[in-house]
Amino acid sequence: MVIIAIMYYPIHEFGHWLVAYVDGAEILGFYPFPWWENGFINACTIVNEWTFSSTHTLIFFLLAGFLITFLPSFLFFTYFYKKNQKSWVLPFTWVIQSPWASSNDFLNIGRVIQNPNLGAILYFGATIVSFLLIIWFIKNAKPVFRDLFLSE
């Protein structure tokens, strides 16, 4: 499960990089592996925002890290959970992590469209959603972990 969580950031940043690369935007830096700096976990794709073909593409760039991680993990989680397979906990770690790790991207969407209130709503909404998902995970994962660690 720890490996799944560690793999999140490179794939998240790859989503940003992919949109910038396909659009032909100027990529100034690509740092897919997280490092600890000033109390924050940082991994980033640095671009020249003025080189995107449109504002819509820039917004898609900001959403790409979230979309490339959340959508597949949600689909895998749904499939495993409906089949009553205990492996649902693995993709669900990304379902939890996606909104929280993308919260700064959501703030930047508000900055790009010149509506900081929308950015703040998306930011706090993502944080609240992640918190609620953690509560749901703790409630529903207890039997899974109990079976894994107490099985004979």
C-alpha positions in Angstrom: 0.0 0.0 0.0 2.9 2.3 0.7 4.3 1.7 -2.8 0.9 2.6 -4.3 0.9 5.9 -2.4 4.5 6.6 -3.5 3.8 5.9 -7.1 1.0 8.5 -7.0 3.1 11.7 -7.5 5.1 10.6 -10.6 1.9 9.6 -12.4 0.1 12.8 -11.2 3.0 14.9 -12.6 3.1 12.9 -15.8 -0.5 13.9 -16.4 0.5 17.6 -16.2 3.6 17.0 -18.4 1.6 15.1 -21.0 -0.9 17.9 -21.6 1.8 20.5 -21.8 3.8 18.3 -24.2 0.9 17.6 -26.5 -0.1 21.2 -26.5 3.4 22.3 -27.3 3.7 24.5 -24.2 7.1 25.4 -22.9 8.1 23.0 -20.2 10.7 24.6 -17.9 11.0 21.7 -15.4 9.7 18.3 -14.6 10.2 17.0 -11.1 8.0 13.9 -10.8 9.4 12.5 -7.5 8.4 14.2 -4.3 10.8 15.9 -1.9 10.2 17.6 1.4 10.6 21.3 1.4 9.5 23.9 4.0 7.0 21.5 5.6 5.4 20.5 2.2 5.7 17.5 -0.1 6.7 18.9 -3.5 6.6 17.4 -6.9 5.9 19.6 -9.9 5.8 20.3 -13.6 6.9 23.9 -14.3 5.6 25.5 -17.5 5.4 28.9 -19.1 1.6 29.4 -18.8 1.7 32.0 -21.6 2.8 29.3 -24.2 -0.4 27.2 -23.9 -2.7 27.4 -27.0 -5.7 28.5 -24.9 -6.9 29.1 -21.4 -9.0 26.0 -21.7 -5.9 24.0 -22.3 -4.1 25.6 -19.4 -7.1 24.6 -17.2 -7.0 21.1 -18.6 -3.2 21.1 -17.8 -4.1 21.9 -14.1 -6.7 19.2 -14.0 -4.7 16.6 -15.8 -2.8 15.3 -12.6 -6.1 14.8 -10.9 -7.9 13.2 -13.8 -5.0 10.8 -14.7 -5.0 9.4 -11.2 -8.6 9.7 -10.0 -10.6 8.3 -12.9 -8.7 5.0 -13.3 -8.4 4.5 -9.6 -12.1 5.1 -9.1 -12.9 2.6 -11.9 -10.6 0.0 -10.4 -12.0 0.6 -6.9 -15.6 0.3 -8.1 -14.8 -2.9 -9.9 -13.0 -4.6 -7.0 -15.5 -3.3 -4.4 -18.5 -4.6 -6.4 -16.8 -8.0 -6.7 -16.2 -8.1 -2.9 -12.5 -8.4 -3.5 -10.3 -7.2 -0.7 -7.9 -5.5 -3.1 -10.3 -2.5 -3.4 -8.1 -0.8 -0.7 -5.2 -0.3 -3.1 -6.9 1.9 -5.7 -8.9 3.6 -3.0 -5.7 5.0 -1.6 -5.5 7.0 -4.8 -9.1 7.9 -4.7 -8.4 9.5 -1.3 -5.1 11.0 -2.4 -6.2 12.6 -5.7 -8.4 15.5 -4.4 -6.0 16.3 -1.6 -2.8 16.2 -3.8 -4.6 18.3 -6.5 -5.8 21.0 -4.1 -3.1 23.5 -5.1 -4.0 22.9 -8.8 -7.6 23.8 -7.9 -6.4 27.0 -6.4 -4.4 27.8 -9.5 -7.6 27.2 -11.6 -9.2 30.1 -9.7 -6.1 32.2 -10.3 -6.1 31.5 -14.1 -9.8 32.3 -14.6 -9.4 35.3 -12.2 -11.9 34.0 -9.7 -10.0 33.3 -6.5 -13.2 32.4 -4.7 -13.8 29.5 -7.1 -10.3 28.4 -6.5 -10.8 28.5 -2.7 -14.1 26.6 -3.0 -12.4 23.9 -5.1 -9.4 23.8 -2.7 -11.5 23.4 0.5 -14.0 21.1 -1.2 -11.1 18.8 -2.3 -9.8 18.8 1.3 -13.2 18.0 2.8 -13.8 15.3 0.2 -10.5 13.6 1.0 -11.3 13.8 4.7 -14.7 12.2 4.3 -13.1 9.5 2.1 -10.6 8.8 4.8 -13.4 8.3 7.3 -15.2 6.0 4.9 -12.0 4.1 4.3 -11.3 3.6 8.0 -14.9 2.4 8.6 -14.9 0.0 5.6 -11.3 -1.3 5.6 -11.3 -2.6 9.1 -12.6 -6.1 8.1 -10.1 -6.2 5.2 -7.1 -5.5 7.4 -8.5 -7.8 10.2 -8.7 -10.6 7.7 -5.2 -9.9 6.3 -3.4 -9.8 9.6 -5.5 -12.3 11.7 -5.9 -15.0 9.1 -4.4 -18.4 9.8 
